[in-house]
Structures are given as C-alpha cells and as structure tokens.
C-alpha cells in the first residue's frame, strides 16, 4: 500500500487449488499517484492469457482510456505486447492457439476527488467481461458493475483479444460518486460473485477491512480459500477505501 497514494488500498490474488503462482491467469495493477486500478482475468483455454491479463491491467494503470479513445488505447496496448514464444516448432494445436491470440476480461476504475464537495470522490469504470466493481457503503452495496447478481455470471464472458485483427466486444462504461470511508472492490469473477451474494457479503467485508487495517493480505487470502471451496478458480481482489473528509478549520 504505497504511502504516496491518496487512498488506502490493498490487493491480493490466489491461483486455483493445485496450481502454482505462475499459473495464475488473473492480474491486478495500480497507479499509486492516479489513483487508477485494474483487474483482468485471462481465459483459461487461450494462449498466454495470464501474461496478456497482466499486460492489459498494467496498460490501464498507466493510462485510462475514455469511450472515444478506447480503440486507440487498445491498439497501443496490443502493439506494446511482446509475449514469450517457445523455442522450436510448436505443435499444430499450440500454433493454432497462438495464431488466435490471448484473451482476458478487463475492469478498470479511475478515481477523482471532488473539488466542490470535500470528502466526496467521483469514479469512472470501464468493463469488458465479468470482472466487477462493487461499491460498498457501510454494509450495503451501493453499485455493482457490470454485473449485479451471482445469477448473472456465465461461462462465456466477453473478452478483450490480443490479436490486432480481432474485434473487441464493445466496452461498458459507468460513472458514480463515493463518500469518505466507502469501499470500492475490484474483483475477478469468482470473488465478484461471492461479493454480490447477500449471504456471503459480510464475511468478505470483514476480511477486507481486516486486511486494510493491518496492511496484511492474510485475511483476504483466507477468504479466497472459502471462495474456492465453492468454485475452484483464480481469485483476485483490489480493495480501495476512501479517506476521511478533511477537517474544516
């Protein structure tokens, strides 16, 4: 949690049960001075999707696109990506996957403090796929984007492709306002579905607040293991807590 950040935040990720850390296809990135945050979930069956997810999240953390600049932003991200290639001739099925490229979901959130209302913040979010933003005030979900219930998650989310010639699904956009002390939670699908389940939200919030208070990922990782008991998937979360309103002298 970098000291120069104007907000408190912490991130954590856990690969599927039985997988090594290097096999985790989720990614998270943050720009300490932004603040901008992103989480991405690489498609399991695609080629090099974990590295593409990391590259995509990092690209957002460096510079957030707007609706009218998204195509150019994605073109630059694609052009800057240099995935590792295996030495020697690849098997036909590997070569076919490589030709198709990599795929990942994208959720990016950018925050701005309000100039007119001290203590309030504006946020803007972009999403392709089922990684979600969950805005929480107290114990209540104020907004969820782009999905709002566990039933909305499926097995074929929209994905951002790495191949230059591949068409990207139309991104979704949303803006909102947040107050001092609110939590903004950016989560890949397994964690997002749990956050949007009213019966599971309290445990998630307790783990998140403990992690932020102690600046320790351990409570989040313990909650991730509970999430994986229901669905064995990579799990990633960025938790952002907005600072208290400045005192008026």
N, C-alpha and C positions, 0 to 999 in steps of 0.2 A: 504494500500500500504506500506508494510514493508520497513523501511529505509535501511535495510541491502541488499536489492535486487539491483543487478547491473542494472536493467532495471526498467522503470516505468510500473506499471500495475494496473488494477482495474477490479473487477468482479462484476457482478450483475445478479440476477435471479428474475423471476416473475412467480407465478403459473397461471394456466388458470383462466380466469374470472369466479368468483363464487366459486373458490377453496381456501382453507386455505393454509398457507405457508407449513404446514406439509404434504399437499397432492401434493406438487411439486415433480415430478419424475425426474427432471433434477438435475445435480450435477456439481460442479466445484471444482477444487483443485489446489494448487500451492505449490511449494517448494521454499521458499524465497532464499535460498542460491544456487539453482541449476544453472540457473533457469529452472524449468520444470513446465508445465501447462497441465491440462487435463479438458475436459468437457465430460459428459456422459448423455445419455437420456434414462431413464428407459421405458420399454414397458408398455403401459397403461393397457393392459388386463392381464398382467402376475402378479404373486405373488411376493410381496415385491421388486418390481423392482426399486422403488425410493431409498431404502437403498442399494440395490446392485449397483446402479449407483454411489452413494456416495462412497461406498467401493472401487469400481473399479477405480474411479478418484483419490482417496487418495493413492491407491496402486501404480499408475503410478507416482504421485508426489513424493512418497518416492524413487522409483527406476524405471528408464525407461528400458523396455526390448529392445533387439535387435532382428533382424529376427531369429537368431539361438537360442535365449533364451526365445522367446515369450511363447512357450508351458510350459516351467518350471515356468516362471513368473506367467502365468495364473493359473497353478496348485497351486502355493503358495498362490495366492490371493483367490482362491476357498477354500483352506484349512483353511485360516485365517478368513473366513467369518462366523459370528455367528448370523444369522437373528433371530429376535424376533418370538416367536411362541405363538399363542393364547392358553389360558388355556382351558382345557376341550376338548371334541371331536369335531373336525371340521366337517362341513357339507361335503357331498361327493364331491361337486364341488370345495370347498376350498381345501380339501385334495388332489384332483387331480392336482390342480394348484401348490400346494406346492411340490408335487412329481416331477412335471415338472421343477420346479426351477424358478429363476428370469432371466430377460434378459435386456440388455442395449447396446446402442451404445457406442463406445469409440473413442475419439480423443485425442491423446497425442502429445505434442510438447516439444522438448528439444533444448535449445539454447547454443551456444558456441561462445565466442569472437574469432575473427581471430587473430592469433599470427603474421601473415605476413602482414596483412593489417589493421592497427588501424582504428577503427570505423566500420569495417565490422563484421558481425556475420554469423555463419552458423546455420542452423536449420535442425532438423530431426523430421519427423512426422510419426505417425502410426495411422491408422484408421480402424475401423470395423463399417460399417453403414454410416449414413448420417449426423453426426455431422462433421463440416467442419472447416478447416483453410483457412482464406482469408488473403493474404499478400498484403498490400497496400503501395504504394509509391506515395506521393502527393495525387492525386485524382484518381489514376489508380490502378486497381487490377493487381498485378504482377503474382500472382499464386493463384489457388484455389484447394483445395484437401480435400476429394477425389472426390467431385462433383464440376462442374464449371458453372452450369446454373440452374435457377429455374425449368426448364423443366425436369431436371434430378432427381428431388425428387419424390418419390413414397410413397406408403402406407405400404410397407413391406420391410424396410431396413434390412440389415444384422445386427445381434445382438450377443453379447457375452453372452453365457449362464453361469449360476452359477453352474449347476449340473456337478459333476465330470465326469460322464459318457457321457455327451452331447458333440458333436463335435462342435468346434468353427469354424465359417467361416474363411477363410484364410485372415489374416490382409493385408492391403495395406500399402506401405511404400513410403516415398518421402523425399528427402533432397534438400535444397536450400540455397541461400545466401541472406542476407539482409544488407541494408546500414543504417547509422545513420539517425534517425528520422522516419524510416519505422514503420508501424503499422502491428502487427500480431494479427489477430482477430480469436479467437476460439469460435465457435458458435454452439448451437444445431439447429436442422433443420429449425424451423420457422425463427429464426434470420438469419441463413446462407442463406436461400432462398431470404430473403429481401436484404442482402448484395450483392448477386450476380445478383440482378435486377438493370440494369444501371439507371433506373428511380428512384430508391429508395436509391441508394448508398450515395448520397450527404447528405441526412438527417441523415443517420446512422453515417457517418464520423463526421458531426458537433456535434452530441450528444456524440460521443466517445471522441472527442478532448475536449469538454467542461467538460466532466466527469474527464478526466485525468488532465486537467489544475486546476480544482477546488478540485480535490480529493473527488468528490461527485458523488454518484450513481444516483442522481435525473435525470439528463439529459438522462441517459440510460433507466431508468425506464419509463420515458415519451415516449421515442422511442419504448420501448417494447409494450406499450399500443397501439400505432399506428400499430405495427406488429399484435397484437391480434385482431385489427379491421378487418384484412383480414383473419386470421385463429386463432381460439381460442386454443392456445397450451401453454404449459410451454415454457418460453423463457429464455435462459441463454447465457451470453457472457463473455469472458475474453478478455480484450483489453491490449495489450503489446506494449509499444513504446520504441524503441531502443534509447539509449543515444547518444548525440552528440559525434563526434570524439574527442579524446583528443588533446589538443593543443600541437604543437611541439615547444619546446623551443630552 
